[in-house]
Amino acid sequence: MPFPDSAAPLARALAERGYEEPTAVQAAVLAPEARGRDLLVSARTGSGKTVAFGLAMAEELLNDEGRAIHVATPAVLVVAPTRELALQVKNELTWLYAQTGARIVSCVGGMEPRREASALAAGCQIVVGTPGRLCDHLARGNLNLSALRVVVLDEADEMLDLGFREELETLLQASPETKRSFLFSATIAREIARLAKRYQRDALRIDTIGDNAPHSDIEYRAVLADQTDTTGAIINVLRLVGSPCAMVFCHTREGVRQMQSALLQHGFASVAISGELGQNERSRAIESLRNGQAQVCVATDVAARGIDVPTLGLVIHASLPSNPATLLHRSGRTGRAGRKGVCVLVTTPARRRQADRLFQAAGVEVTWSAAPTPDAIRAADVERLLADPVLVSKPPSDQIALIERLVTERTPEQLAAALIGLWNSRLPEAARIRAIAPGAPSPRERAPATARRDNADGPPTRRRAEQRDGSGSWFRLSVGRADRADPKWLVPLLCRLGGVTKPDIGAIRIAPTYTLVEIASDKADRFASCASATDDDEIKIEPAQAPSDNEAPPARGRSPGKKPVYKGGGKGRGDRPAGPSSRKRR
């Protein structure tokens, strides 16, 4: 069934985005029996729910010519549980209604409330926001719901789980009884049914999946890892699957920090999302995933809903989800809109029985295996190289002459070696395809424990730091001892903001009001470029002269030129610095 052309601007927007046939939930809300009625909808994550309610509310929002009606106060209110989901909904509705002239305003925590108030005062047809911020604007008189025609509660079950019942009831009671209401939820639990019974009138029940049904487009796997090296197993899973974009879920913020630090150290371009980050940092992290600057996002469950990255083909559970719903919502970041995805749970033998019960409760069929071996990773690298479209695509006409010259002047072996070299450059630095050679070490192929203890040279990161003679480039940070500056949080911060890895960081000298950091000379330009792009609410980083012997002694008594070893922070927010950046985050 094609999309109806009753709202021509919306139909054109859908066609430009490549939509040809409506999904099950979109077809259901467009059916004749749904016209003009309240809707109670259960549909899985990634099934096109945003487009579905965007189409369903069009008859209340557009005139006969497909243009947005002129209103003095908002006509549509969309409520979402998290900032990320609310902003994603706004982005989806923006392209869908781009040709209608509708104005859309977002009201979410972490943003400047005065700007939102100004945008509301300027007039808009659609408001998208989170419950707390919307109620705040309502209480201050910035948000007028008296003429509301449609209210949408997206992920209503999540909002109730997060304790937003009172806020939802406040918003619903402030809107007219004649409005249409759409409740979208992954499941219609008892609390959702009560909310619908109280605030909806003769709602049409639409169930496109059945309660908590798993995604058919996701392949579920489980990996048994050694208790002492689950991080190594996760790194090998990332290498084996080779998705252009992946998410790794951890239970705690500290787990996120440690996991991202390990990924950065092994050459993965990664970002982190957790509740302690400011909105600017979280938005920038998501955008870096979408534009390909980052390959891996490490996150707590704050990101389990609301993030839609088209290239995200792999989700890894570094910690066991607390319940089946969390498993499905985390996994639902991949396998969206008809695309295939892989979900991998990494756990230990001691927790296998608990994991099996979780999969059974979620109705998921899973394949168990050991952690990926170096040979398996090497074989996967070779197959990906041989299957790359560049080997079968027709060369552009303006490159024919160069190709003929290369074929004439170079041997097949030289050309193949060059191709492998270019392919290697796309892989994480610590995981490149030199593993093609028989017996070559993989990124996580580790020597026996006894051999590691007998290695007098120490780990690679320390050897590299000790070989440095102090000739690296120096940078000045706008935090010091007065801001509780400490290498245990400065090192991962520098890796994230400066686009470097731990071995690239040399001496750290902490003064009362500033800190001097040494960066390897070959990475200094990249570090300066990345650091210059930080926002105003983050630590300021700028080039500096090498310190004198009596200026800013080495952190914790370390001798000059020695790289501080980051061993992870303490537990909880109390171990974060009290400097400018962290005060903004709190």
C-alpha positions as CSV (number, residue, x, y, z in Angstrom):
1,M,0.0,0.0,0.0
2,P,1.6,3.3,-1.0
3,F,1.4,6.4,1.1
4,P,-1.7,8.5,0.5
5,D,-1.2,11.8,-1.4
6,S,-3.9,13.6,0.5
7,A,-1.2,15.8,2.1
8,A,1.0,16.4,-0.9
9,P,3.9,18.1,0.9
10,L,4.3,15.2,3.3
11,A,4.1,12.7,0.4
12,R,6.9,14.6,-1.4
13,A,9.0,14.6,1.7
14,L,8.6,10.9,2.1
15,A,9.5,10.2,-1.5
16,E,12.6,12.4,-1.2
17,R,13.7,10.3,1.8
18,G,13.1,7.0,-0.1
19,Y,9.9,5.9,1.6
20,E,7.9,3.8,-0.8
21,E,5.6,1.6,1.4
22,P,4.4,2.4,4.9
23,T,5.5,0.2,7.8
24,A,2.9,-1.7,9.7
25,V,2.4,1.0,12.3
26,Q,2.2,3.7,9.7
27,A,-0.4,1.8,7.7
28,A,-2.5,1.3,10.9
29,V,-2.6,4.9,11.9
30,L,-3.5,5.9,8.3
31,A,-6.4,3.4,8.0
32,P,-9.9,4.9,7.7
33,E,-11.0,3.6,11.1
34,A,-8.2,5.6,12.8
35,R,-9.2,8.9,11.2
36,G,-10.2,11.5,13.8
37,R,-9.8,9.1,16.8
38,D,-7.5,8.9,19.8
39,L,-4.9,6.2,19.3
40,L,-3.3,3.7,21.8
41,V,-0.4,2.1,19.9
42,S,2.2,-0.5,20.7
43,A,5.0,-0.8,18.2
44,R,8.6,-1.8,18.5
45,T,11.5,0.6,18.5
46,G,12.7,1.4,15.0
47,S,9.4,0.6,13.3
48,G,8.8,4.2,12.1
49,K,6.6,5.4,15.0
50,T,7.7,9.1,14.6
51,V,6.7,9.2,10.9
52,A,3.5,7.4,11.9
53,F,2.2,10.0,14.4
54,G,3.6,12.7,12.2
55,L,1.3,11.5,9.4
56,A,-1.6,10.9,11.8
57,M,-1.6,14.5,13.1
58,A,-1.5,16.1,9.7
59,E,-5.3,16.4,9.3
60,E,-5.3,18.5,12.5
61,L,-2.4,20.6,11.4
62,L,-2.6,21.2,7.7
63,N,-5.2,23.0,5.5
64,D,-6.6,21.8,2.2
65,E,-3.5,23.1,0.3
66,G,-1.2,21.1,2.6
67,R,0.1,24.2,4.4
68,A,0.4,24.5,8.2
69,I,-2.6,26.3,9.7
70,H,-1.9,29.7,11.3
71,V,-2.1,29.5,15.1
72,A,-1.5,31.9,18.0
73,T,-0.5,29.0,20.3
74,P,0.8,25.5,19.7
75,A,-1.5,23.0,17.9
76,V,0.5,19.9,18.6
77,L,2.5,18.8,21.7
78,V,4.9,15.8,21.5
79,V,6.3,14.5,24.9
80,A,9.3,12.2,25.0
81,P,11.2,10.7,28.0
82,T,14.7,11.8,27.2
83,R,16.5,14.7,25.6
84,E,18.0,12.5,22.9
85,L,14.6,11.1,21.8
86,A,12.9,14.5,21.9
87,L,15.6,16.0,19.7
88,Q,15.4,13.0,17.3
89,V,11.7,13.4,17.1
90,K,12.1,17.1,16.3
91,N,14.6,16.3,13.5
92,E,12.2,13.7,12.0
93,L,9.2,16.1,12.1
94,T,11.4,18.9,10.7
95,W,12.1,17.1,7.4
96,L,8.6,15.6,7.2
97,Y,6.9,19.0,7.6
98,A,9.7,21.0,5.8
99,Q,7.4,21.9,2.9
100,T,4.4,22.8,4.9
101,G,5.7,25.9,6.6
102,A,5.2,24.5,10.1
103,R,7.4,25.8,12.9
104,I,8.7,23.3,15.4
105,V,10.2,24.2,18.8
106,S,12.0,21.9,21.2
107,C,12.0,22.2,25.0
108,V,14.4,19.9,26.7
109,G,16.6,19.8,29.8
110,G,20.2,20.9,29.3
111,M,19.3,23.6,26.9
112,E,19.0,27.4,27.5
113,P,15.4,27.9,28.8
114,R,15.3,31.6,27.8
115,R,15.9,30.7,24.2
116,E,13.1,28.2,24.3
117,A,10.8,30.8,25.9
118,S,11.6,33.2,23.1
119,A,11.0,30.6,20.4
120,L,7.6,29.8,22.0
121,A,6.7,33.5,22.2
122,A,7.5,33.9,18.5
123,G,4.8,31.3,17.7
124,C,4.9,27.7,16.5
125,Q,2.6,24.9,15.4
126,I,4.5,22.0,17.1
127,V,6.3,21.7,20.4
128,V,8.5,18.7,21.2
129,G,9.9,18.3,24.7
130,T,10.6,16.3,27.8
131,P,8.1,16.3,30.7
132,G,10.0,18.3,33.2
133,R,11.0,21.1,31.0
134,L,7.5,21.4,29.4
135,C,5.9,21.6,32.9
136,D,8.5,24.3,33.8
137,H,7.5,26.4,30.8
138,L,3.8,25.8,31.5
139,A,4.2,27.0,35.1
140,R,6.1,30.1,34.0
141,G,3.4,31.0,31.4
142,N,5.7,30.4,28.4
143,L,3.7,27.4,27.1
144,N,0.0,27.8,26.3
145,L,-1.9,24.5,25.7
146,S,-5.4,26.0,25.6
147,A,-5.8,25.5,21.9
148,L,-4.0,22.2,21.6
149,R,-5.4,19.9,18.9
150,V,-3.1,16.9,19.3
151,V,-0.9,15.6,22.1
152,V,1.5,12.7,21.5
153,L,3.1,10.7,24.3
154,D,6.0,8.9,22.8
155,E,7.5,6.0,24.7
156,A,4.8,6.4,27.3
157,D,5.9,3.3,29.2
158,E,9.4,4.7,29.7
159,M,8.1,8.0,31.0
160,L,6.0,6.2,33.6
161,D,9.0,4.0,34.5
162,L,11.1,7.2,35.0
163,G,8.5,8.7,37.4
164,F,6.9,11.3,35.1
165,R,3.3,10.4,35.8
166,E,2.6,13.6,37.7
167,E,4.2,15.7,34.9
168,L,2.2,13.9,32.2
169,E,-1.1,14.4,34.1
170,T,-0.3,18.1,34.5
171,L,0.3,18.5,30.7
172,L,-2.8,16.5,29.8
173,Q,-5.1,18.4,32.3
174,A,-3.8,21.7,30.9
175,S,-4.9,20.8,27.4
176,P,-8.5,20.9,26.1
177,E,-10.8,17.9,26.3
178,T,-11.5,18.1,22.6
179,K,-7.9,17.3,21.6
180,R,-6.9,14.1,20.0
181,S,-4.3,12.0,22.0
182,F,-1.8,9.4,20.7
183,L,-0.1,7.1,23.2
184,F,2.8,5.2,21.7
185,S,4.5,2.6,23.8
186,A,6.6,-0.5,23.4
187,T,4.1,-2.4,25.5
188,I,0.6,-1.6,26.9
189,A,1.2,-2.4,30.5
190,R,-1.5,-1.9,33.2
191,E,-0.2,1.6,34.0
192,I,-0.4,2.6,30.4
193,A,-4.0,1.2,30.1
194,R,-5.0,3.2,33.2
195,L,-3.6,6.4,31.7
196,A,-5.3,5.8,28.4
197,K,-8.7,5.1,30.1
198,R,-8.5,8.3,32.1
199,Y,-7.4,10.7,29.4
200,Q,-8.5,9.2,26.1
201,R,-11.9,9.0,24.5
202,D,-12.9,5.8,22.6
203,A,-9.3,5.2,21.7
204,L,-8.5,2.8,18.8
205,R,-6.1,0.1,20.0
206,I,-3.3,-0.7,17.5
207,D,-0.9,-3.5,18.3
208,T,1.5,-4.3,15.5
209,I,3.9,-6.7,17.3
210,G,2.4,-8.2,20.4
211,D,3.9,-7.4,23.8
212,N,7.7,-7.2,24.0
213,A,8.2,-9.1,20.7
214,P,11.9,-9.2,19.7
215,H,13.2,-7.7,16.5
216,S,13.2,-10.1,13.6
217,D,15.9,-8.0,11.9
218,I,18.4,-8.5,14.8
219,E,20.7,-11.5,15.1
220,Y,21.3,-12.2,18.8
221,R,24.6,-13.7,19.9
222,A,26.2,-14.3,23.3
223,V,29.9,-14.6,24.0
224,L,31.5,-16.3,27.0
225,A,34.5,-14.4,28.1
226,D,37.2,-14.9,30.6
227,Q,36.4,-13.1,33.9
228,T,39.8,-11.3,33.7
229,D,39.5,-9.9,30.2
230,T,35.9,-9.1,29.2
231,T,37.2,-5.9,27.7
232,G,39.5,-7.9,25.4
233,A,36.5,-10.0,24.3
234,I,34.5,-6.8,23.5
235,I,37.4,-5.4,21.4
236,N,37.6,-8.7,19.5
237,V,33.8,-8.7,18.9
238,L,34.1,-5.1,17.5
239,R,36.9,-6.3,15.2
240,L,35.1,-9.5,14.1
241,V,31.8,-7.9,13.2
242,G,33.4,-4.8,11.7
243,S,30.3,-2.6,11.7
244,P,30.9,1.0,10.6
245,C,29.2,2.1,13.8
246,A,28.6,0.2,17.1
247,M,27.2,0.9,20.6
248,V,28.6,-0.7,23.8
249,F,26.3,-0.5,26.8
250,C,27.6,-0.4,30.4
251,H,25.7,-0.3,33.7
252,T,27.5,2.6,35.3
253,R,29.2,5.9,34.4
254,E,32.5,4.5,35.7
255,G,32.1,1.5,33.4
256,V,31.6,3.8,30.5
257,R,34.8,5.8,31.4
258,Q,36.9,2.7,31.7
259,M,35.5,1.1,28.5
260,Q,36.0,4.2,26.4
261,S,39.6,4.6,27.8
262,A,40.4,1.0,26.7
263,L,38.9,1.6,23.2
264,L,40.8,4.8,22.7
265,Q,44.0,3.0,23.8
266,H,43.4,0.4,21.2
267,G,42.9,2.8,18.4
268,F,39.1,2.9,18.1
269,A,37.5,6.3,17.4
270,S,34.9,6.4,20.2
271,V,32.6,8.7,22.1
272,A,30.8,8.3,25.4
273,I,27.2,9.2,26.6
274,S,26.2,9.1,30.2
275,G,24.0,11.2,32.5
276,E,27.0,13.2,33.8
277,L,27.6,14.8,30.4
278,G,26.1,18.1,29.4
279,Q,23.7,18.4,26.5
280,N,26.3,19.9,24.2
281,E,28.7,16.9,24.8
282,R,25.9,14.4,24.3
283,S,24.7,16.0,21.1
284,R,28.2,16.3,19.7
285,A,28.8,12.6,20.5
286,I,25.7,11.5,18.6
287,E,26.5,13.7,15.7
288,S,30.0,12.3,15.4
289,L,28.5,8.8,15.1
290,R,26.1,10.0,12.4
291,N,28.8,11.7,10.3
292,G,31.3,8.8,10.7
293,Q,33.9,10.6,12.8
294,A,33.4,8.1,15.6
295,Q,33.0,4.3,15.2
296,V,31.9,3.3,18.7
297,C,29.6,4.9,21.3
298,V,30.0,3.7,24.9
299,A,26.8,4.5,26.9
300,T,24.7,3.9,29.9
301,D,21.0,3.1,29.5
302,V,20.4,6.8,29.1
303,A,21.0,6.1,25.4
304,A,18.9,2.9,25.2
305,R,16.1,4.9,23.7
306,G,16.1,7.8,21.2
307,I,19.3,7.3,19.2
308,D,18.9,6.5,15.6
309,V,22.1,6.1,13.6
310,P,21.5,4.5,10.1
311,T,24.9,2.9,10.0
312,L,24.7,1.4,13.5
313,G,24.9,-2.4,12.8
314,L,26.2,-3.7,16.1
315,V,25.1,-3.4,19.8
316,I,27.3,-5.0,22.5
317,H,26.0,-5.5,26.1
318,A,29.2,-5.2,28.2
319,S,27.0,-5.7,31.3
320,L,24.0,-7.9,31.7
321,P,20.7,-6.0,31.1
322,S,18.6,-5.8,34.3
323,N,15.4,-7.0,32.6
324,P,14.0,-8.2,29.2
325,A,12.7,-4.8,28.3
326,T,16.1,-3.2,28.8
327,L,17.7,-5.9,26.6
328,L,15.2,-5.2,23.8
329,H,15.4,-1.5,24.0
330,R,19.2,-1.5,24.1
331,S,19.3,-3.9,21.2
332,G,16.7,-1.8,19.3
333,R,19.4,0.8,18.4
334,T,20.2,-1.5,15.5
335,G,18.0,-3.4,13.1
336,R,15.9,-0.3,12.4
337,A,13.7,0.5,9.5
338,G,14.3,-2.8,7.7
339,R,18.1,-2.8,8.2
340,K,19.8,-5.8,9.6
341,G,21.8,-5.7,12.9
342,V,23.7,-7.8,15.3
343,C,23.4,-7.8,19.1
344,V,26.1,-9.4,21.2
345,L,26.0,-10.0,25.0
346,V,29.4,-10.5,26.5
347,T,29.3,-12.3,29.8
348,T,31.2,-14.8,32.0
349,P,30.5,-18.5,32.5
350,A,29.4,-17.8,36.0
351,R,26.5,-15.7,34.7
352,R,25.5,-17.8,31.7
353,R,22.4,-19.3,33.5
354,Q,21.2,-15.8,34.4
355,A,21.7,-14.7,30.8
356,D,19.8,-17.7,29.4
357,R,16.8,-16.8,31.7
358,L,17.0,-13.2,30.4
359,F,16.9,-14.3,26.7
360,Q,14.1,-16.7,27.4
361,A,12.0,-14.1,29.1
362,A,12.6,-11.7,26.2
363,G,11.6,-14.4,23.7
364,V,15.0,-14.2,22.0
365,E,16.8,-17.0,20.2
366,V,20.5,-16.6,20.8
367,T,23.7,-18.3,19.5
368,W,26.4,-18.9,22.2
369,S,30.1,-19.0,21.4
370,A,33.5,-18.3,22.9
371,A,35.3,-15.0,22.4
372,P,36.5,-14.4,18.9
373,T,39.9,-15.8,18.2
374,P,42.7,-14.0,16.4
375,D,42.4,-16.5,13.5
376,A,38.7,-15.7,13.1
377,I,39.4,-11.9,13.1
378,R,42.1,-12.4,10.5
379,A,39.8,-14.4,8.3
380,A,37.0,-11.8,8.7
381,D,39.4,-9.0,7.7
382,V,40.4,-10.9,4.6
383,E,36.8,-11.6,3.6
384,R,35.8,-7.9,4.1
385,L,38.8,-6.8,2.0
386,L,37.9,-9.2,-0.8
387,A,34.2,-8.2,-0.7
388,D,34.8,-4.5,-0.7
389,P,32.9,-2.8,-3.6
390,V,36.0,-0.9,-4.7
391,L,37.3,-4.2,-6.2
392,V,34.3,-4.6,-8.5
393,S,33.2,-1.0,-9.2
394,K,33.8,0.4,-12.6
395,P,36.7,3.0,-12.5
396,P,35.9,6.6,-13.5
397,S,36.9,7.5,-17.0
398,D,39.3,10.2,-15.8
399,Q,41.4,7.6,-14.0
400,I,41.8,5.1,-16.9
401,A,45.2,6.5,-17.9
402,L,46.5,6.3,-14.4
403,I,45.3,2.8,-14.0
404,E,47.0,1.7,-17.2
405,R,50.2,3.3,-16.1
406,L,50.1,1.5,-12.7
407,V,49.4,-1.8,-14.3
408,T,52.3,-1.3,-16.7
409,E,54.9,0.0,-14.2
410,R,54.0,-2.0,-11.1
411,T,53.8,-5.7,-10.4
412,P,50.6,-7.4,-9.2
413,E,52.2,-8.0,-5.9
414,Q,53.1,-4.3,-5.5
415,L,49.5,-3.2,-6.3
416,A,48.0,-5.8,-4.0
417,A,50.4,-4.7,-1.2
418,A,49.3,-1.1,-1.7
419,L,45.7,-2.1,-1.6
420,I,46.2,-3.9,1.7
421,G,48.0,-0.9,3.1
422,L,45.1,1.4,2.2
423,W,42.7,-1.1,3.7
424,N,44.8,-1.2,6.9
425,S,44.5,2.6,7.3
426,R,40.8,2.3,7.7
427,L,41.1,-0.1,10.7
428,P,41.8,0.9,14.4
429,E,45.5,1.6,14.8
430,A,46.0,-1.4,17.2
431,A,44.0,-3.8,15.1
432,R,45.3,-3.6,11.5
433,I,45.4,-6.3,8.9
434,R,49.0,-7.1,9.3
435,A,47.2,-10.1,10.9
436,I,46.9,-11.4,7.3
437,A,50.4,-12.8,7.7
438,P,50.4,-16.2,9.3
439,G,51.3,-16.0,12.9
440,A,51.0,-12.3,13.2
441,P,49.5,-11.0,16.5
442,S,45.9,-9.8,16.5
443,P,44.9,-6.7,18.5
444,R,44.0,-8.7,21.6
445,E,46.3,-11.8,21.1
446,R,48.1,-11.6,24.4
447,A,51.2,-13.3,25.6
448,P,50.9,-15.8,28.5
449,A,50.7,-14.3,31.9
450,T,54.1,-15.6,32.9
451,A,55.6,-14.0,29.8
452,R,54.0,-10.7,30.6
453,R,55.5,-10.8,34.1
454,D,59.0,-11.6,32.7
455,N,58.9,-8.7,30.3
456,A,61.5,-6.3,31.7
457,D,60.6,-3.6,29.2
458,G,57.1,-3.1,30.7
459,P,53.9,-2.6,28.8
460,P,54.0,-0.7,25.5
461,T,52.4,2.4,26.8
462,R,55.0,2.8,29.5
463,R,57.9,2.0,27.1
464,R,56.8,4.7,24.7
465,A,56.6,7.2,27.5
466,E,60.0,6.4,28.9
467,Q,61.6,6.6,25.4
468,R,60.3,10.2,25.1
469,D,63.0,12.8,25.9
470,G,60.8,15.7,26.7
471,S,60.8,17.0,23.1
472,G,57.0,16.7,22.7
473,S,54.6,19.6,22.3
474,W,53.1,21.3,25.3
475,F,49.6,22.5,25.9
476,R,48.0,24.5,28.7
477,L,44.6,23.5,30.3
478,S,42.4,26.0,32.1
479,V,42.2,23.8,35.3
480,G,44.6,23.2,38.1
481,R,44.9,22.0,41.6
482,A,42.2,24.5,42.7
483,D,39.9,22.6,40.4
484,R,41.0,19.2,41.7
485,A,42.8,18.4,38.5
486,D,44.1,14.8,38.6
487,P,45.6,12.6,35.9
488,K,43.0,9.9,36.6
489,W,40.3,12.0,34.9
490,L,42.6,14.3,32.8
491,V,44.0,11.5,30.7
492,P,40.6,10.1,29.4
493,L,39.4,13.7,29.0
494,L,42.4,14.6,26.8
495,C,41.9,11.5,24.7
496,R,38.3,12.4,24.1
497,L,38.7,16.1,23.4
498,G,42.0,15.9,21.6
499,G,41.5,12.8,19.5
500,V,44.6,11.1,20.8
501,T,45.3,7.8,22.7
502,K,46.9,7.3,26.1
503,P,50.4,6.5,24.8
504,D,50.4,9.9,23.1
505,I,50.3,11.7,26.4
506,G,53.5,12.5,28.2
507,A,54.2,14.5,31.3
508,I,51.4,16.2,33.2
509,R,52.4,19.2,35.4
510,I,49.6,20.5,37.6
511,A,49.9,24.1,38.9
512,P,47.4,25.9,41.2
513,T,45.3,27.4,38.4
514,Y,46.4,25.6,35.2
515,T,47.9,22.3,34.0
516,L,50.6,21.7,31.4
517,V,50.4,18.6,29.3
518,E,53.0,17.1,26.9
519,I,51.7,15.5,23.7
520,A,53.8,13.4,21.3
521,S,55.1,15.7,18.5
522,D,53.6,13.6,15.7
523,K,50.1,14.0,17.2
524,A,50.4,17.6,18.3
525,D,48.7,19.1,15.2
526,R,45.8,16.7,15.4
527,F,45.4,17.3,19.2
528,A,45.5,21.1,18.7
529,S,42.9,20.9,15.9
530,C,40.5,18.7,17.9
531,A,40.9,20.7,21.1
532,S,40.2,23.9,19.4
533,A,36.7,22.7,18.5
534,T,35.6,22.3,22.1
535,D,32.6,24.3,23.3
536,D,32.8,27.2,25.6
537,D,31.5,25.1,28.5
538,E,34.4,22.8,28.4
539,I,38.0,23.0,29.6
540,K,40.0,25.5,27.5
541,I,43.1,24.0,25.8
542,E,45.8,26.1,24.1
543,P,49.4,25.7,23.0
544,A,52.1,26.5,25.6
545,Q,55.8,26.7,26.0
546,A,57.7,23.9,27.7
547,P,57.7,24.4,31.5
548,S,60.9,25.4,33.3
549,D,62.2,23.2,36.0
550,N,60.6,25.1,38.8
551,E,57.2,25.6,37.0
552,A,54.3,23.3,37.8
553,P,56.1,20.2,39.3
554,P,55.2,16.8,37.7
555,A,51.8,15.4,38.9
556,R,52.1,13.3,42.0
557,G,55.9,13.5,42.0
558,R,56.5,11.9,38.6
559,S,59.8,12.8,36.9
560,P,59.6,15.0,33.8
561,G,58.9,13.1,30.6
562,K,57.1,10.2,32.4
563,K,53.6,9.6,31.3
564,P,51.1,9.2,34.1
565,V,49.4,5.8,34.1
566,Y,45.6,6.2,34.3
567,K,44.1,3.4,36.4
568,G,40.5,4.6,36.5
569,G,38.7,6.9,38.9
570,G,36.8,6.3,42.0
571,K,33.1,5.5,42.4
572,G,30.5,7.9,41.5
573,R,30.3,11.6,40.8
574,G,32.3,12.5,43.9
575,D,35.5,11.7,42.1
576,R,34.9,14.1,39.3
577,P,36.7,17.5,39.4
578,A,35.1,20.6,40.8
579,G,36.5,22.6,37.9
580,P,34.6,24.7,35.4
581,S,33.7,21.8,33.1
582,S,32.2,19.6,35.8
583,R,30.3,22.4,37.4
584,K,28.5,23.0,34.1
585,R,27.7,19.3,33.9
586,R,26.1,19.2,37.3
